[in-house]
């Protein structure tokens, strides 16, 4: 009874550990991750309904069903899979056959609660005659099964006599139907009557209540011998055949006999455990791009009119390398006059789409257009938010943001900036074209970018000519769209590109866009791949981006450094290969703690980038051994008088390593003193068996020990690890009562049955 | 004078328990009960912390048993001995505690329910970790449905009986459960839950 809470606590702990899924990086492909989900541990399940069970396991956070490589499903455990593992309603579905274990143990049958005994109340009729001085004693003979009566004279001095004289009498009672009993293995565990070995059922008789005497079980009945007068009696009506008279009196002197049943139960229990592992493909890192178009004024800059100049900006967001539109929560667009937070405008789009466009309207007040030249800068941002964070090799992404700038200008008098082509006056019935430029607002020197006038249009004809003005570009622009770049000498300048379009009527329109040119510093990007655990391979990956096409990163100057921050020391960092000149470097950390990795890159323009990441290396946790076995077994005369004990391993690795070695041992309490310390361990099996039968020959107690040793569940670097780096543990911490089995001789079977 | 005072004190103790019981027989007792009428048990004195308050009703097979009040006494206490002597309770020798209950029993079934020579089975049982034993009021042993000290009883369908019943007990008080059994049906109520 006492060990049950401990067992439950242990199982709860195991289940809690098991229910935590883990994610590990694949050794082969950084974009593939392996993940494990545990089947909840359950043991001691009874009934045919538990012979097989279906499980629906939740996917780990960040894993989407569509990314799972279903062919990679693998179940590791003691149970047998009945049907293939599949995905159902976003969960992993599998059906397992329970591991059977048959146990025989003693049970108690009660009248309800565990403590509620049956009570039977047999009695003897004792009647007083009409003379008030004689008593008739009715006594039952257990040998003949006949009730006979005899008379005795009162021995008290009262007339009528108050009590019959003392006599030892016998009576009988049937016992309850055992099928109506509630059967318990212990207070917490009931057993079905169908599991009871009926031939083993016996009443266990407790001392009589309120009486002196005893009861024995004989011939399917309780035979009670007690001394009357007992302390309790019930008034009884004497039969018609008995004497009549005022002093005639009938009493039933009775005994209250408490009892319960004992029996043996043979129960088949089922247990489940295991791990389902599978691979899934990481989401590619989604990218948010976009563009701003100045729809008004057109042309830009435009000539001041003495009125406010309307400005319309179109902001477009485009999500690339991402397909799960259902995970898009919202698009948010911001636009303001640069430096004027009061002008901020916000728009939202809740459409689950990969691209969204919003327009913003501003005005350049006429007071500002009085200057000979005025330029209004605008700052714009587009944000896309995701319902569930996206797990990528670099971590999780919950939103993406991209910022832009644009400008609109006015001038007074004759046109100052570009346009060199004077717009052709339009005949009253013809409409001029509209010129529009699509291009980034900022580039790095040496970066190729596209400048397009493709969005220009003519409402009553077609555009037949695109004329570009582009001071300082490296490659001249031509036609509807072309690419170009700026050189190092344009760094930290704002350049203007002007487009004049001519339609088929000879009418023209001109617009321009500004673009900032910045230094081509490479964006160092460092990724820490692999399993961040002691003695596992960790890969430092150079994922830097160098957007400048003309000034690539110099591979020979790429350099990693790693140092200990806390927990370990620099000597605990093992490096496989060179830290310089490679995009991937494998390292291994011997001691858990915090470490810092730094990446340095340099490009041919002499610009550098650096990125540091502090990462935590977790300790390698030892396995948690746990064994399941019966508490009591019987020697089997038909099997060489040996007992058979099924030993089952329910051990787990809390951090999902493999249990690569299992050693089963026992020691026998040879002097039966309850102390195993002086006994010697004897090997049962070192064959890494997770389930086996042990056949002890001697009656007595055996202590079982299981020692489990892990193998790394994730890639390592063999040159830096030894056999001692593999964690091991034995069952010494398991409740001692759960690892001791008692071997008994089977008691002789009764030929009596219900 | 001194003797008179002691006698009144005994009466007061019993009267504080049950103001309609066999002891509430004079005006002075009635006055005393008026000040302590809310006391329904002394279970806490014996380490029993109630999970439900009295009265507690348990039913089975149409039989309703309501425990209105319960007081536990050391058998040798003045109060217990006074009750034992008054009603002639048997078998209290060697039993450590004397338990005095006020109960109401109602037969809501369609047949007679009784305790007597025709049916000696216990219809209700009090269990405190071990079984409490019913004890017979010898002076009313031949009576049926006695309202002061219950022994044999018989309730026709629809009938109800309020009375007092005594038990004896010897072991430690660990928990308190009432079991009611009637016509193969059972009811259970834990007044004090079993420790985990």
Interface residues (C-beta under 8 A of the other chain):
Chain A: X5 X111 X112 X113 X115 X116 X117 X119 X121 X123 X180 X209 X210 X231 X232 X233 X234 X235 X236 X237 X249 X250 X252 X254 X256 X258
Chain B: X90 X91 X115 X116 X117 X120 X121 X122 X125 X127 X129 X131 X133 X134 X135 X136 X141 X142 X144 X151 X152 X177 X179 X181 X184 X186 X188 X196
